[in-house]
Structures are given as structure tokens and as C-alpha cells.
Amino acid sequence: MPDTPHWDLLSFDTAAHAGVFAVLSFTSYISARRQRRFPTLRRQALLWVGVGCTLFGGLIEVLQATMGLGRQGEWSDLISDTLGTVAGLGAAWLLRRWWQA
């Protein structure tokens, strides 16, 4: 039987990536919603913050893979970053809806 890949989907590293990106997306969304000079950013904060955080996570992984400093870019980290972004945006969106009700 061939070796199956070992996925640590619930490791500390995965949780740390998701947690950091949840905080990043939550605070970025709250900040974007408060912008007065950029009404488009304010109206479309969910989209822009989601895309921006996901691209930022991807950039981090690409840089880790290409810089040759002993770090590796990993798809599982990018998935964790994206899931953290979705969780943070979901929490911010729910908090905003609850606050307005």
C-alpha cells in the first residue's frame, strides 16, 4: 500500500494560522466599515477584506517557498488562513447584524 499523506488539520500550527487570520479579517472589516472617505470600500467591505486577506495569506506562502530561508510554503497553511478569514468575517458580520437589531 502506498503511503498516505499525513494531514494535521487540527494541529497547533493550523489553529494559529486560522486564529491570526480571523483576528486580521475581523478587525479589518470593522475598520473598513468605518471609512467615510471611501464609500465603495465601506459598502463592499466584506468582499474586499475577504479577497485581501486571502491574497495576503497566499503571498506569505509564496514568499516562504521562494526566499530560501529554510521555510516552506504549504497549501494547508493557505487553507487555514482562508478558513480563519471566513470565520472572522462571519463573526464580524453577525456582530454587526446583532448590533443593528
N, CA, C and O atoms as a printed pandas DataFrame, in Angstrom:
     atom_number atom_name residue_name chain_id  residue_number  x_coord  y_coord  z_coord
0              1         N          MET        A               1    0.836   -1.181    0.000
1              2        CA          MET        A               1    0.000    0.000    0.000
2              3         C          MET        A               1    0.887    1.253    0.000
3              4         O          MET        A               1    1.864    1.325    0.746
4              5         N          PRO        A               2    0.544    2.233   -0.837
5              6        CA          PRO        A               2    1.332    3.482   -0.824
6              7         C          PRO        A               2    1.075    4.269    0.447
7              8         O          PRO        A               2    0.019    4.170    1.073
8              9         N          ASP        A               3    2.065    5.040    0.797
9             10        CA          ASP        A               3    1.921    5.906    1.968
10            11         C          ASP        A               3    0.881    6.971    1.684
11            12         O          ASP        A               3    0.863    7.560    0.603
12            13         N          THR        A               4    0.030    7.213    2.641
13            14        CA          THR        A               4   -0.969    8.279    2.513
14            15         C          THR        A               4   -0.423    9.537    3.162
15            16         O          THR        A               4    0.290    9.459    4.162
16            17         N          PRO        A               5   -0.748   10.690    2.607
17            18        CA          PRO        A               5   -0.235   11.930    3.211
18            19         C          PRO        A               5   -0.835   12.147    4.591
19            20         O          PRO        A               5   -2.007   11.863    4.836
20            21         N          HIS        A               6   -0.017   12.647    5.463
21            22        CA          HIS        A               6   -0.442   12.923    6.832
22            23         C          HIS        A               6   -0.875   14.391    6.920
23            24         O          HIS        A               6   -0.047   15.295    6.813
24            25         N          TRP        A               7   -2.152   14.614    7.111
25            26        CA          TRP        A               7   -2.691   15.975    7.197
26            27         C          TRP        A               7   -2.955   16.308    8.652
27            28         O          TRP        A               7   -3.774   15.660    9.304
28            29         N          ASP        A               8   -2.277   17.296    9.150
29            30        CA          ASP        A               8   -2.514   17.761   10.509
30            31         C          ASP        A               8   -3.498   18.912   10.467
31            32         O          ASP        A               8   -3.120   20.068   10.662
32            33         N          LEU        A               9   -4.747   18.602   10.214
33            34        CA          LEU        A               9   -5.739   19.663   10.085
34            35         C          LEU        A               9   -6.113   20.284   11.425
35            36         O          LEU        A               9   -6.662   21.385   11.464
36            37         N          LEU        A              10   -5.826   19.602   12.505
37            38        CA          LEU        A              10   -6.173   20.148   13.815
38            39         C          LEU        A              10   -4.938   20.382   14.672
39            40         O          LEU        A              10   -5.014   20.309   15.898
40            41         N          SER        A              11   -3.813   20.659   14.047
41            42        CA          SER        A              11   -2.590   20.911   14.798
42            43         C          SER        A              11   -2.576   22.333   15.340
43            44         O          SER        A              11   -3.412   23.159   14.974
44            45         N          PHE        A              12   -1.623   22.605   16.210
45            46        CA          PHE        A              12   -1.487   23.957   16.756
46            47         C          PHE        A              12   -1.168   24.961   15.660
47            48         O          PHE        A              12   -1.684   26.079   15.672
48            49         N          ASP        A              13   -0.315   24.569   14.708
49            50        CA          ASP        A              13    0.061   25.462   13.613
50            51         C          ASP        A              13   -1.164   25.861   12.785
51            52         O          ASP        A              13   -1.321   27.024   12.414
52            53         N          THR        A              14   -2.005   24.908   12.508
53            54        CA          THR        A              14   -3.228   25.188   11.743
54            55         C          THR        A              14   -4.145   26.123   12.508
55            56         O          THR        A              14   -4.678   27.081   11.947
56            57         N          ALA        A              15   -4.325   25.844   13.784
57            58        CA          ALA        A              15   -5.178   26.699   14.611
58            59         C          ALA        A              15   -4.591   28.102   14.744
59            60         O          ALA        A              15   -5.332   29.085   14.775
60            61         N          ALA        A              16   -3.272   28.199   14.821
61            62        CA          ALA        A              16   -2.634   29.516   14.928
62            63         C          ALA        A              16   -2.850   30.324   13.655
63            64         O          ALA        A              16   -3.173   31.510   13.719
64            65         N          HIS        A              17   -2.672   29.687   12.495
65            66        CA          HIS        A              17   -2.909   30.383   11.227
66            67         C          HIS        A              17   -4.361   30.866   11.154
67            68         O          HIS        A              17   -4.616   32.025   10.827
68            69         N          ALA        A              18   -5.294   29.992   11.454
69            70        CA          ALA        A              18   -6.707   30.359   11.383
70            71         C          ALA        A              18   -7.038   31.459   12.379
71            72         O          ALA        A              18   -7.785   32.382   12.055
72            73         N          GLY        A              19   -6.497   31.374   13.578
73            74        CA          GLY        A              19   -6.772   32.382   14.602
74            75         C          GLY        A              19   -6.245   33.759   14.235
75            76         O          GLY        A              19   -6.933   34.764   14.411
76            77         N          VAL        A              20   -5.029   33.798   13.727
77            78        CA          VAL        A              20   -4.431   35.084   13.345
78            79         C          VAL        A              20   -5.226   35.722   12.208
79            80         O          VAL        A              20   -5.484   36.925   12.234
80            81         N          PHE        A              21   -5.616   34.926   11.213
81            82        CA          PHE        A              21   -6.359   35.489   10.097
82            83         C          PHE        A              21   -7.805   35.811   10.471
83            84         O          PHE        A              21   -8.418   36.682    9.854
84            85         N          ALA        A              22   -8.358   35.126   11.467
85            86        CA          ALA        A              22   -9.690   35.500   11.955
86            87         C          ALA        A              22   -9.639   36.877   12.603
87            88         O          ALA        A              22  -10.517   37.708   12.372
88            89         N          VAL        A              23   -8.621   37.118   13.407
89            90        CA          VAL        A              23   -8.469   38.434   14.044
90            91         C          VAL        A              23   -8.183   39.509   12.997
91            92         O          VAL        A              23   -8.743   40.604   13.057
92            93         N          LEU        A              24   -7.308   39.192   12.032
93            94        CA          LEU        A              24   -6.979   40.150   10.980
94            95         C          LEU        A              24   -8.221   40.538   10.178
95            96         O          LEU        A              24   -8.466   41.722    9.951
96            97         N          SER        A              25   -8.997   39.560    9.755
97            98        CA          SER        A              25  -10.174   39.865    8.933
98            99         C          SER        A              25  -11.263   40.552    9.750
99           100         O          SER        A              25  -11.943   41.439    9.235
100          101         N          PHE        A              26  -11.441   40.163   11.006
101          102        CA          PHE        A              26  -12.447   40.789   11.870
102          103         C          PHE        A              26  -12.141   42.271   12.055
103          104         O          PHE        A              26  -13.009   43.119   11.852
104          105         N          THR        A              27  -10.906   42.578   12.441
105          106        CA          THR        A              27  -10.553   43.976   12.686
106          107         C          THR        A              27  -10.505   44.788   11.390
107          108         O          THR        A              27  -10.844   45.972   11.388
108          109         N          SER        A              28  -10.088   44.161   10.293
109          110        CA          SER        A              28  -10.069   44.864    9.007
110          111         C          SER        A              28  -11.475   45.193    8.543
111          112         O          SER        A              28  -11.713   46.277    8.010
112          113         N          TYR        A              29  -12.407   44.276    8.739
113          114        CA          TYR        A              29  -13.797   44.514    8.354
114          115         C          TYR        A              29  -14.394   45.658    9.170
115          116         O          TYR        A              29  -15.048   46.544    8.621
116          117         N          ILE        A              30  -14.167   45.632   10.474
117          118        CA          ILE        A              30  -14.688   46.709   11.333
118          119         C          ILE        A              30  -14.099   48.049   10.896
119          120         O          ILE        A              30  -14.814   49.048   10.819
120          121         N          SER        A              31  -12.799   48.071   10.610
121          122        CA          SER        A              31  -12.151   49.305   10.171
122          123         C          SER        A              31  -12.686   49.776    8.818
123          124         O          SER        A              31  -12.939   50.966    8.632
124          125         N          ALA        A              32  -12.859   48.854    7.882
125          126        CA          ALA        A              32  -13.356   49.223    6.550
126          127         C          ALA        A              32  -14.782   49.765    6.623
127          128         O          ALA        A              32  -15.131   50.668    5.862
128          129         N          ARG        A              33  -15.597   49.244    7.507
129          130        CA          ARG        A              33  -16.971   49.722    7.645
130          131         C          ARG        A              33  -17.034   51.125    8.239
131          132         O          ARG        A              33  -18.057   51.798    8.111
132          133         N          ARG        A              34  -15.968   51.574    8.880
133          134        CA          ARG        A              34  -15.954   52.908    9.490
134          135         C          ARG        A              34  -15.420   53.983    8.567
135          136         O          ARG        A              34  -15.423   55.159    8.933
136          137         N          GLN        A              35  -14.962   53.617    7.379
137          138        CA          GLN        A              35  -14.373   54.579    6.451
138          139         C          GLN        A              35  -15.429   55.548    5.929
139          140         O          GLN        A              35  -16.491   55.128    5.471
140          141         N          ARG        A              36  -15.139   56.823    5.997
141          142        CA          ARG        A              36  -16.048   57.844    5.481
142          143         C          ARG        A              36  -15.600   58.344    4.111
143          144         O          ARG        A              36  -16.433   58.715    3.284
144          145         N          ARG        A              37  -14.285   58.358    3.865
145          146        CA          ARG        A              37  -13.767   58.889    2.601
146          147         C          ARG        A              37  -13.961   57.940    1.426
147          148         O          ARG        A              37  -13.997   58.371    0.273
148          149         N          PHE        A              38  -14.086   56.667    1.715
149          150        CA          PHE        A              38  -14.181   55.659    0.663
150          151         C          PHE        A              38  -15.500   54.904    0.779
151          152         O          PHE        A              38  -15.538   53.813    1.348
152          153         N          PRO        A              39  -16.579   55.469    0.249
153          154        CA          PRO        A              39  -17.888   54.821    0.410
154          155         C          PRO        A              39  -17.971   53.457   -0.264
155          156         O          PRO        A              39  -18.703   52.588    0.209
156          157         N          THR        A              40  -17.237   53.246   -1.358
157          158        CA          THR        A              40  -17.265   51.943   -2.016
158          159         C          THR        A              40  -16.655   50.884   -1.111
159          160         O          THR        A              40  -17.187   49.779   -1.000
160          161         N          LEU        A              41  -15.552   51.209   -0.468
161          162        CA          LEU        A              41  -14.930   50.280    0.470
162          163         C          LEU        A              41  -15.884   49.980    1.620
163          164         O          LEU        A              41  -15.986   48.840    2.071
164          165         N          ARG        A              42  -16.561   50.981    2.077
165          166        CA          ARG        A              42  -17.486   50.788    3.187
166          167         C          ARG        A              42  -18.633   49.856    2.805
167          168         O          ARG        A              42  -19.015   48.980    3.580
168          169         N          ARG        A              43  -19.183   50.054    1.596
169          170        CA          ARG        A              43  -20.307   49.216    1.162
170          171         C          ARG        A              43  -19.884   47.791    0.840
171          172         O          ARG        A              43  -20.643   46.850    1.073
172          173         N          GLN        A              44  -18.688   47.626    0.309
173          174        CA          GLN        A              44  -18.230   46.308   -0.123
174          175         C          GLN        A              44  -17.108   45.769    0.773
175          176         O          GLN        A              44  -16.212   45.074    0.294
176          177         N          ALA        A              45  -17.155   46.080    2.037
177          178        CA          ALA        A              45  -16.088   45.704    2.963
178          179         C          ALA        A              45  -15.923   44.195    3.064
179          180         O          ALA        A              45  -14.799   43.700    3.136
180          181         N          LEU        A              46  -17.011   43.470    3.070
181          182        CA          LEU        A              46  -16.931   42.015    3.198
182          183         C          LEU        A              46  -16.129   41.413    2.046
183          184         O          LEU        A              46  -15.263   40.566    2.265
184          185         N          LEU        A              47  -16.413   41.845    0.838
185          186        CA          LEU        A              47  -15.719   41.341   -0.343
186          187         C          LEU        A              47  -14.241   41.723   -0.332
187          188         O          LEU        A              47  -13.375   40.862   -0.487
188          189         N          TRP        A              48  -13.952   43.020   -0.149
189          190        CA          TRP        A              48  -12.580   43.491   -0.231
190          191         C          TRP        A              48  -11.695   42.920    0.862
191          192         O          TRP        A              48  -10.546   42.561    0.606
192          193         N          VAL        A              49  -12.213   42.835    2.063
193          194        CA          VAL        A              49  -11.415   42.279    3.157
194          195         C          VAL        A              49  -11.197   40.785    2.946
195          196         O          VAL        A              49  -10.104   40.278    3.197
196          197         N          GLY        A              50  -12.211   40.086    2.495
197          198        CA          GLY        A              50  -12.059   38.650    2.234
198          199         C          GLY        A              50  -11.025   38.365    1.165
199          200         O          GLY        A              50  -10.169   37.497    1.335
200          201         N          VAL        A              51  -11.104   39.090    0.071
201          202        CA          VAL        A              51  -10.132   38.907   -1.019
202          203         C          VAL        A              51   -8.741   39.330   -0.557
203          204         O          VAL        A              51   -7.760   38.631   -0.815
204          205         N          GLY        A              52   -8.654   40.461    0.117
205          206        CA          GLY        A              52   -7.353   40.964    0.563
206          207         C          GLY        A              52   -6.662   40.026    1.540
207          208         O          GLY        A              52   -5.468   39.761    1.400
208          209         N          CYS        A              53   -7.387   39.524    2.520
209          210        CA          CYS        A              53   -6.779   38.614    3.497
210          211         C          CYS        A              53   -6.359   37.298    2.854
211          212         O          CYS        A              53   -5.307   36.752    3.186
212          213         N          THR        A              54   -7.176   36.787    1.935
213          214        CA          THR        A              54   -6.827   35.539    1.252
214          215         C          THR        A              54   -5.589   35.726    0.379
215          216         O          THR        A              54   -4.703   34.872    0.371
216          217         N          LEU        A              55   -5.520   36.828   -0.352
217          218        CA          LEU        A              55   -4.331   37.100   -1.165
218          219         C          LEU        A              55   -3.096   37.310   -0.300
219          220         O          LEU        A              55   -1.999   36.895   -0.673
220          221         N          PHE        A              56   -3.267   37.945    0.844
221          222        CA          PHE        A              56   -2.147   38.152    1.762
222          223         C          PHE        A              56   -1.620   36.809    2.271
223          224         O          PHE        A              56   -0.409   36.603    2.342
224          225         N          GLY        A              57   -2.523   35.903    2.623
225          226        CA          GLY        A              57   -2.103   34.563    3.043
226          227         C          GLY        A              57   -1.370   33.835    1.933
227          228         O          GLY        A              57   -0.371   33.160    2.184
228          229         N          GLY        A              58   -1.863   33.969    0.694
229          230        CA          GLY        A              58   -1.190   33.356   -0.444
230          231         C          GLY        A              58    0.191   33.947   -0.675
231          232         O          GLY        A              58    1.140   33.219   -0.967
232          233         N          LEU        A              59    0.307   35.262   -0.546
233          234        CA          LEU        A              59    1.598   35.930   -0.715
234          235         C          LEU        A              59    2.608   35.438    0.323
235          236         O          LEU        A              59    3.774   35.213   -0.002
236          237         N          ILE        A              60    2.174   35.277    1.540
237          238        CA          ILE        A              60    3.057   34.781    2.596
238          239         C          ILE        A              60    3.594   33.400    2.228
239          240         O          ILE        A              60    4.789   33.138    2.366
240          241         N          GLU        A              61    2.721   32.527    1.766
241          242        CA          GLU        A              61    3.147   31.169    1.426
242          243         C          GLU        A              61    4.073   31.157    0.210
243          244         O          GLU        A              61    5.041   30.397    0.188
244          245         N          VAL        A              62    3.800   31.975   -0.789
245          246        CA          VAL        A              62    4.679   32.047   -1.964
246          247         C          VAL        A              62    6.050   32.577   -1.555
247          248         O          VAL        A              62    7.068   32.044   -1.996
248          249         N          LEU        A              63    6.094   33.598   -0.733
249          250        CA          LEU        A              63    7.378   34.147   -0.286
250          251         C          LEU        A              63    8.156   33.136    0.542
251          252         O          LEU        A              63    9.376   33.037    0.409
252          253         N          GLN        A              64    7.473   32.389    1.390
253          254        CA          GLN        A              64    8.162   31.376    2.180
254          255         C          GLN        A              64    8.776   30.309    1.279
255          256         O          GLN        A              64    9.870   29.817    1.553
256          257         N          ALA        A              65    8.074   29.953    0.208
257          258        CA          ALA        A              65    8.568   28.912   -0.691
258          259         C          ALA        A              65    9.723   29.390   -1.557
259          260         O          ALA        A              65   10.570   28.585   -1.944
260          261         N          THR        A              66    9.777   30.675   -1.869
261          262        CA          THR        A              66   10.757   31.158   -2.840
262          263         C          THR        A              66   11.974   31.854   -2.233
263          264         O          THR        A              66   12.968   32.038   -2.936
264          265         N          MET        A              67   11.942   32.235   -0.996
265          266        CA          MET        A              67   13.034   33.029   -0.443
266          267         C          MET        A              67   14.238   32.203   -0.021
267          268         O          MET        A              67   15.324   32.760    0.147
268          269         N          GLY        A              68   14.088   30.915    0.154
269          270        CA          GLY        A              68   15.231   30.079    0.504
270          271         C          GLY        A              68   15.796   30.332    1.882
271          272         O          GLY        A              68   17.010   30.268    2.073
272          273         N          LEU        A              69   14.954   30.613    2.832
273          274        CA          LEU        A              69   15.418   30.875    4.199
274          275         C          LEU        A              69   15.091   29.717    5.147
275          276         O          LEU        A              69   15.053   29.886    6.366
276          277         N          GLY        A              70   14.859   28.549    4.567
277          278        CA          GLY        A              70   14.550   27.394    5.400
278          279         C          GLY        A              70   13.076   27.245    5.721
279          280         O          GLY        A              70   12.700   26.359    6.489
280          281         N          ARG        A              71   12.252   28.073    5.163
281          282        CA          ARG        A              71   10.800   27.989    5.376
282          283         C          ARG        A              71   10.175   27.350    4.144
283          284         O          ARG        A              71   10.748   27.375    3.055
284          285         N          GLN        A              72    8.994   26.780    4.335
285          286        CA          GLN        A              72    8.294   26.153    3.226
286          287         C          GLN        A              72    6.898   26.735    3.109
287          288         O          GLN        A              72    6.232   26.988    4.114
288          289         N          GLY        A              73    6.461   26.945    1.881
289          290        CA          GLY        A              73    5.082   27.333    1.655
290          291         C          GLY        A              73    4.221   26.079    1.642
291          292         O          GLY        A              73    4.575   25.092    0.996
292          293         N          GLU        A              74    3.117   26.105    2.334
293          294        CA          GLU        A              74    2.262   24.915    2.429
294          295         C          GLU        A              74    0.827   25.262    2.091
295          296         O          GLU        A              74    0.299   26.291    2.512
296          297         N          TRP        A              75    0.208   24.381    1.320
297          298        CA          TRP        A              75   -1.202   24.564    0.971
298          299         C          TRP        A              75   -2.090   24.511    2.210
299          300         O          TRP        A              75   -3.084   25.232    2.294
300          301         N          SER        A              76   -1.737   23.666    3.163
301          302        CA          SER        A              76   -2.568   23.559    4.369
302          303         C          SER        A              76   -2.580   24.876    5.144
303          304         O          SER        A              76   -3.585   25.219    5.765
304          305         N          ASP        A              77   -1.471   25.612    5.112
305          306        CA          ASP        A              77   -1.441   26.919    5.774
306          307         C          ASP        A              77   -2.351   27.914    5.064
307          308         O          ASP        A              77   -3.054   28.691    5.709
308          309         N          LEU        A              78   -2.334   27.887    3.737
309          310        CA          LEU        A              78   -3.209   28.782    2.980
310          311         C          LEU        A              78   -4.679   28.444    3.224
311          312         O          LEU        A              78   -5.513   29.342    3.337
312          313         N          ILE        A              79   -4.991   27.167    3.303
313          314        CA          ILE        A              79   -6.372   26.763    3.599
314          315         C          ILE        A              79   -6.762   27.236    4.991
315          316         O          ILE        A              79   -7.873   27.727    5.191
316          317         N          SER        A              80   -5.856   27.091    5.954
317          318        CA          SER        A              80   -6.130   27.563    7.323
318          319         C          SER        A              80   -6.318   29.076    7.356
319          320         O          SER        A              80   -7.200   29.580    8.052
320          321         N          ASP        A              81   -5.488   29.802    6.603
321          322        CA          ASP        A              81   -5.628   31.259    6.530
322          323         C          ASP        A              81   -6.998   31.634    5.965
323          324         O          ASP        A              81   -7.660   32.538    6.474
324          325         N          THR        A              82   -7.411   30.941    4.922
325          326        CA          THR        A              82   -8.696   31.241    4.286
326          327         C          THR        A              82   -9.861   30.906    5.217
327          328         O          THR        A              82  -10.819   31.673    5.311
328          329         N          LEU        A              83   -9.785   29.776    5.898
329          330        CA          LEU        A              83  -10.850   29.415    6.840
330          331         C          LEU        A              83  -10.916   30.405    7.999
331          332         O          LEU        A              83  -12.004   30.748    8.460
332          333         N          GLY        A              84   -9.767   30.862    8.468
333          334        CA          GLY        A              84   -9.744   31.884    9.516
334          335         C          GLY        A              84  -10.347   33.190    9.038
335          336         O          GLY        A              84  -11.056   33.866    9.783
336          337         N          THR        A              85  -10.061   33.548    7.781
337          338        CA          THR        A              85  -10.638   34.760    7.195
338          339         C          THR        A              85  -12.152   34.658    7.144
339          340         O          THR        A              85  -12.854   35.600    7.512
340          341         N          VAL        A              86  -12.651   33.534    6.695
341          342        CA          VAL        A              86  -14.103   33.325    6.613
342          343         C          VAL        A              86  -14.731   33.372    8.005
343          344         O          VAL        A              86  -15.793   33.967    8.189
344          345         N          ALA        A              87  -14.084   32.751    8.976
345          346        CA          ALA        A              87  -14.613   32.763   10.350
346          347         C          ALA        A              87  -14.627   34.182   10.926
347          348         O          ALA        A              87  -15.607   34.584   11.553
348          349         N          GLY        A              88  -13.561   34.930   10.722
349          350        CA          GLY        A              88  -13.504   36.303   11.235
350          351         C          GLY        A              88  -14.527   37.206   10.581
351          352         O          GLY        A              88  -15.169   38.013   11.253
352          353         N          LEU        A              89  -14.684   37.076    9.266
353          354        CA          LEU        A              89  -15.687   37.885    8.567
354          355         C          LEU        A              89  -17.097   37.486    8.967
355          356         O          LEU        A              89  -17.975   38.337    9.107
356          357         N          GLY        A              90  -17.307   36.205    9.147
357          358        CA          GLY        A              90  -18.626   35.754    9.599
358          359         C          GLY        A              90  -18.965   36.294   10.978
359          360         O          GLY        A              90  -20.088   36.739   11.216
360          361         N          ALA        A              91  -18.001   36.255   11.884
361          362        CA          ALA        A              91  -18.222   36.791   13.234
362          363         C          ALA        A              91  -18.475   38.292   13.203
363          364         O          ALA        A              91  -19.353   38.789   13.907
364          365         N          ALA        A              92  -17.712   39.014   12.393
365          366        CA          ALA        A              92  -17.894   40.464   12.292
366          367         C          ALA        A              92  -19.253   40.797   11.684
367          368         O          ALA        A              92  -19.934   41.714   12.144
368          369         N          TRP        A              93  -19.645   40.056   10.654
369          370        CA          TRP        A              93  -20.939   40.295   10.004
370          371         C          TRP        A              93  -22.080   40.007   10.978
371          372         O          TRP        A              93  -23.034   40.782   11.057
372          373         N          LEU        A              94  -21.994   38.900   11.721
373          374        CA          LEU        A              94  -23.038   38.572   12.702
374          375         C          LEU        A              94  -23.098   39.607   13.820
375          376         O          LEU        A              94  -24.184   39.994   14.250
376          377         N          LEU        A              95  -21.937   40.057   14.293
377          378        CA          LEU        A              95  -21.903   41.079   15.337
378          379         C          LEU        A              95  -22.539   42.372   14.843
379          380         O          LEU        A              95  -23.286   43.024   15.571
380          381         N          ARG        A              96  -22.239   42.733   13.615
381          382        CA          ARG        A              96  -22.832   43.950   13.051
382          383         C          ARG        A              96  -24.342   43.829   12.947
383          384         O          ARG        A              96  -25.059   44.768   13.292
384          385         N          ARG        A              97  -24.838   42.696   12.480
385          386        CA          ARG        A              97  -26.295   42.476   12.376
386          387         C          ARG        A              97  -26.960   42.494   13.754
387          388         O          ARG        A              97  -28.038   43.063   13.925
388          389         N          TRP        A              98  -26.302   41.864   14.734
389          390        CA          TRP        A              98  -26.850   41.815   16.074
390          391         C          TRP        A              98  -26.868   43.218   16.691
391          392         O          TRP        A              98  -27.819   43.590   17.379
392          393         N          TRP        A              99  -25.813   43.985   16.439
393          394        CA          TRP        A              99  -25.701   45.332   17.000
394          395         C          TRP        A              99  -26.768   46.255   16.437
395          396         O          TRP        A              99  -27.292   47.111   17.150
396          397         N          GLN        A             100  -27.097   46.084   15.141
397          398        CA          GLN        A             100  -28.094   46.939   14.498
398          399         C          GLN        A             100  -29.522   46.558   14.854
399          400         O          GLN        A             100  -30.434   47.373   14.711
400          401         N          ALA        A             101  -29.726   45.342   15.312
401          402        CA          ALA        A             101  -31.098   44.886   15.612
402          403         C          ALA        A             101  -31.644   45.490   16.877
403          404         O          ALA        A             101  -32.779   45.204   17.257
